[in-house]
Amino acid sequence: MENILDFLSAALPWIAMALLLAFFAVRESGTKKKQEKQGEYSSEGMALGVCLGVAISTAIHINVGIGMIVGMVLGLLIGSGVKKKDE
């Protein structure tokens, strides 16, 4: 069991970065150049995700870096799904 946890703690940041890069690539390729971009809360979601990831990882005694990365990815995914309203 200890070997599995060691592997996950070493591999999880790399997997999270690859998922984040893939998400950015797919999101940018799906938008058209001529179409005006709608606003979304992706940056706000990432900021809140980092804060929550650090707080939760500290509370359950896991590596803070892993909690921060997982929180950032989850915050980006949730924030990208919420569209800003036009004023």
N, C-alpha and C positions, 0 to 999 in steps of 0.2 A: 504494500500500500504506500509505503514511503517513496518507493521508486516512481510510482505513478504521480504522486504529488510533486516530486522534483521535476519530472518531465513536463507536467502541466505548468508549473511556475516558470519554466524556461521557454516553453513553446507558446504560451498564451499571448504574450505581447506581440510576437511576430505574426500570429494568426490574426489578432485584432488589427494590426497595421495593414495587413494584406486586405482584409475585409473593408477597411476604411478607404484605401486606395481604389479598390474595385467599385465601391459605392460612389465615390467622386467621379470616376471615369464613366460609369453608366449614367449618372445624373446629368453630366455635361454633354454626353453624346445624344441624349434624348431631347435636349432643347434645341430649337431652331434658332438660327442666327437672326432672322428677320423678326421673329416674334418677340414682343417685349416680355421680359422675365417678370413673373409675379414674385412678390416677396414671400419669404417663409422664415420661420423661426429656427433655422439650423444653428446659427452661431449662439443664440440664447440657449438653445437646448444643450449644446456642447458645454457651455459654461456651467449651467446648472447640473449637468451630468457629472462633470469633473468634481464639483463640490459634493454632490451626493455620493459619488463613488469613493472619495477620500473618507467621508464621514462613516459610511457603512463598512469600509474595509478596516478602519480603525476600531469600530465597535465589535467586529467579529474576529479581530486579530489575524488578518491576512496581510499580504504585502500591499502597501499603499500604492505602489506603481501599477500593479495589476488592477486594483480597484479603480484607479483614476482612468486607465485606458478603457476598461469595460464601461464605466460611467459615461465617458465621452462618446463612445460608439452608440450606446443606447440613447443618450441625449440627442445625438445627431439624427438617429433614425426617427425618434418621436418628434423632434422639432421640424424635420423636413416634411412630415405628414400634415402639419398644421399650416394652412395658408394664411397670409396676412390679408385683411380686408382693405379694399381700396377706399380711400377717403374722398 
